[in-house]
């Protein structure tokens, strides 16, 4: 299943861009591709939300292409899908905020 980075409020397919989280994360295990079980399962910082796996998740872009979020944490008990600004930058993406929204550009392509 591909997911959208745009959508209506309260839609659990929406991904929220978050500058406070260190990692991308979602509760939707069925979205993952190429998952790896963690040798030592952990918890999201300062919470009791367990992290069970890590993998990549497909996203449908507005131009019809499919891109993948890499190193996404599977956290079954969270209620929002979060995209980490810091993790995107670490992975070579440029993240820009302006009055029209948030824009992500792959600097490698």
N, C-alpha and C positions, 0 to 999 in steps of 0.2 A: 504494500500500500504506500503510495506517495502522499506526502502531506504538504500543506500550503503554509507559507510564512505570512499569508494575509487571510483575513476572515473575520467573522462576526464575533462579538463579545460572547463569552460563555461557550464557545465552540471548542471542544477539547482537542481539535486538530490544529489549533492555533499555536504557534511558537512565539514566546515572548522574549525579546532581546533584553538581556539583563546584564548590567555592568557590575553588579555586586556578586554574582556567582562565579566560581572558579572553573566550573565544568558545564558542558551541555548535559541536560538530563530530561528524561521523560519516564512516565509509568507504563508506556505502551510497549511491552515486550514483543508484540506481534509485528511491530514496525522494523525491528532490527535485522540487519544483515551482518554476516561474519562476526558473530558474537564470541566473546571469550568469557569463561567463568573466572571470577577473581580467586586467586590462591588464598587470599585472606579477605573475606567479605568485610566491608567497612560501612560507615555511616556518613551521610551528608553532614558537613561541619556543623557542630553545635545543635544537632537534632537527633532524633531517634529513627530517622528514615534510613532503612538499610539499602545499600548498593549491592545488587546481585550480579550484574554483568556489565560488560563494556562492549561497544561495537559501533557500527555505522548505521545511519538512518537516512533513507532517501527523501529528498524534498523536491516537489515540483515547482519550477520557477515560472514566472509570469510569461516567459518566452517559450514555454513548453519543454524546456530541457529539464533533465533530472540531475541534481547535484546531491552530494552526500555530505552530511555532517559526520565528521570522524570523531572517534573517542567519546561517544555519547554514553553516559551512565544510565543504566536501567535501575530506576528507583521506584519500585511498585507502589509505594504509598504516597507519592506526591500527587498534587492535583493540577499542576500547570506544566507545560512543556517549556523548558528554559534553554535559551541559546546564550552562551557566555561570550561577551565582547572580548574579554582577555584571551580566551581560548581561540577565538577566530583570528585575532591578531597574531598569536603564537603560531598559527597554522598558515600564515602568509596572506591573510585577507586584510583588506583595508575597510574599516568601519567608519562611516561618516554620519553624523546626526545634523539635521538642519530643520527649519520650520516645516518642511514637507515630509519629514519622516526619517527613517534610518535606511541607509544604503550600504550594501556590502559589495565589494569588488574584489575579484580574484586577481591579484597583482602578477600571478605567474602566467595568466592567459590573456 
